[in-house]
Amino acid sequence: MIVAKLDALKTYSFLGENFSYIVDFINQEKLTDLSDGKFDLNDSIFYIVSSYQTKPQGLIENHQKYIDLQILLEGKELVGYKDLLNIKSVNYDNENDIEFFDSPDIYIPFLTDYFMVFFTNDGHAPGINFKERSEKVRKVVFKIPVQ
């Protein structure tokens, strides 16, 4: 998992051409002007822009086909985190590339103009109330295929 200010995203271009492609896209687009929905960035990367209210709790989710690069555009939330490296997968939904687990190990604040990267062993529960208050958040999630 990676958590950093959005300004530092370009320093992670060493993670591959898909990360570099996203950095180029972000440098050319004003992310806050993107419409909510699901869009193709290129032949392999897509992104989802969503607005929602945070909630008191969330389930840990995990993906095996895609790495999530999440950027918070508005608001703040907590993200539950669980290291799944040594936990056996039992209910993976291959069609939707998702599996759910309970009980985050820790909670991490996610603030506007920050990004988080979740790799295949990084269970994450987004959308949890920050300081026990529900608020509207808006984020973009880039789905990067595992190579």
ZIGI-V436813 format. One record per residue. N is the residue number from 1. RES is the residue in one small letter. SS is DSSP state (~ for helix, > for strand, _ for the rest). PSI is psi in whole degrees, 0 to 359 (999 if undefined). D_FIRST is the distance of its C-alpha to the first C-alpha in Angstrom with 1 decimal. Layout:
# ZIGI-V436813
N_RES_SS_PSI_D_FIRST, N_RES_SS_PSI_D_FIRST
This chain:
# ZIGI-V436813
1_m___145_0.0, 2_i_>_136_3.8, 3_v_>_126_6.8, 4_a_>_169_10.2, 5_k_>_146_13.7, 6_l_~_327_14.7, 7_d_~_336_17.1, 8_a_~_358_14.6, 9_l_~_321_13.3, 10_k_~_336_16.1, 11_t_~_350_15.0, 12_y_~_14_12.2, 13_s_~_339_15.1, 14_f_~_347_15.1, 15_l_~_355_12.5, 16_g___171_15.7, 17_e_~_331_18.4, 18_n_~_320_16.7, 19_f_~_318_14.4, 20_s_~_320_17.7, 21_y_~_318_19.5, 22_i_~_318_17.4, 23_v_~_315_17.8, 24_d_~_317_21.5, 25_f_~_314_21.7, 26_i_~_324_20.2, 27_n_~_337_22.7, 28_q_~_340_25.5, 29_e___147_24.9, 30_k___105_25.0, 31_l_~_326_22.1, 32_t_~_344_24.0, 33_d_~_354_26.9, 34_l___141_25.2, 35_s___151_26.8, 36_d___143_25.1, 37_g_>_186_24.8, 38_k_>_132_23.3, 39_f_>_147_24.0, 40_d_>_131_23.7, 41_l___319_22.4, 42_n___200_23.8, 43_d___339_24.7, 44_s___337_21.2, 45_i___135_18.9, 46_f_>_167_19.7, 47_y_>_154_18.6, 48_i_>_126_19.4, 49_v_>_127_20.6, 50_s_>_151_21.3, 51_s_>_136_22.9, 52_y_>_167_23.1, 53_q_>_137_23.9, 54_t___162_21.4, 55_k_>_165_22.5, 56_p___326_22.8, 57_q___168_20.5, 58_g___158_18.3, 59_l___146_17.5, 60_i_>_130_14.1, 61_e_>_156_13.7, 62_n_>_151_12.2, 63_h___144_13.1, 64_q___337_14.2, 65_k___336_15.8, 66_y_>_145_13.4, 67_i_>_136_9.9, 68_d_>_128_9.7, 69_l_>_109_9.8, 70_q_>_135_11.1, 71_i_>_124_13.5, 72_l_>_119_15.6, 73_l_>_332_19.2, 74_e_>_138_21.2, 75_g___194_21.0, 76_k_>_152_18.4, 77_e_>_167_16.8, 78_l_>_148_14.8, 79_v_>_120_11.8, 80_g_>_145_12.0, 81_y_>_141_9.2, 82_k_>_127_10.3, 83_d_>_119_9.3, 84_l___13_11.5, 85_l___318_11.9, 86_n___23_15.5, 87_i___129_16.4, 88_k___135_18.9, 89_s___130_18.8, 90_v___335_22.1, 91_n___38_22.3, 92_y___130_20.3, 93_d_>_98_22.0, 94_n___322_22.1, 95_e___319_23.9, 96_n___2_21.4, 97_d___57_18.2, 98_i_>_147_17.2, 99_e_>_144_17.4, 100_f_>_145_17.6, 101_f_>_162_17.2, 102_d___176_18.3, 103_s___86_17.5, 104_p___150_14.1, 105_d___322_13.6, 106_i_>_166_12.7, 107_y_>_136_13.0, 108_i_>_127_11.3, 109_p_>_137_13.6, 110_f_>_115_13.0, 111_l_>_159_15.8, 112_t___141_17.7, 113_d___19_16.9, 114_y_>_164_13.2, 115_f_>_158_10.4, 116_m_>_142_7.0, 117_v_>_127_5.4, 118_f_>_117_4.9, 119_f___181_6.2, 120_t___343_9.3, 121_n___8_8.6, 122_d_>_94_6.3, 123_g_>_138_9.3, 124_h_>_143_9.7, 125_a_>_92_13.0, 126_p_>_169_13.6, 127_g_>_24_17.0, 128_i_>_142_17.9, 129_n___135_20.6, 130_f_>_126_19.9, 131_k___39_22.6, 132_e___21_24.1, 133_r_>_131_25.4, 134_s___139_24.9, 135_e___160_24.6, 136_k_>_133_24.2, 137_v_>_158_21.0, 138_r_>_134_20.6, 139_k_>_160_17.5, 140_v_>_135_16.9, 141_v_>_116_14.5, 142_f_>_129_14.5, 143_k_>_112_14.5, 144_i_>_122_14.0, 145_p_>_141_15.7, 146_v___134_14.4, 147_q___999_16.8
